Amino acid sequence: MAQTNKIPVVVCSILPVNDVYQKRTETRPPDQILQLNGWLKDQAKQRGYEYVDFYNAVSDGKDRLRAEITKDGLHPTAEGYVLMEPLVEKAIEKTLASDSHSVGSK
């Protein structure tokens, strides 16, 4: 729908989870999150969209959300968003710059 309506798109990865506060990996297995992120990245590339890899920015290196940036093992705290913000800002800026060039050339 966005493509049809010429709305710029930025695709963002799914975040990892952790089991520090309660079991999260049983319903959100890390291997499935990684598989879905791979699919999202491929789809973004095929369609010419920017892809933002939040996963690696907030991962503990063992496919889990860093415990110090979550209070429930699922959602990032403000500190987590501080890590993610510059990544998405860069992607949005790049997308809007690219979109303005394509609009101007038509």
Sequence and secondary structure as in RCSB ss.txt:
>XXXX:A:sequence
MAQTNKIPVVVCSILPVNDVYQKRTETRPPDQILQLNGWLKDQAKQRGYEYVDFYNAVSDGKDRLRAEITKDGLH
PTAEGYVLMEPLVEKAIEKTLASDSHSVGSK
>XXXX:A:secstr
 TTTTT   EEE       SSS  TTTS HHHHHHHHHHHHHHHHHHT EEE HHHHHB SSSSB GGGBSSSSS
B HHHHHHHHHHHHHHHHHHHHHHHHHHHT 
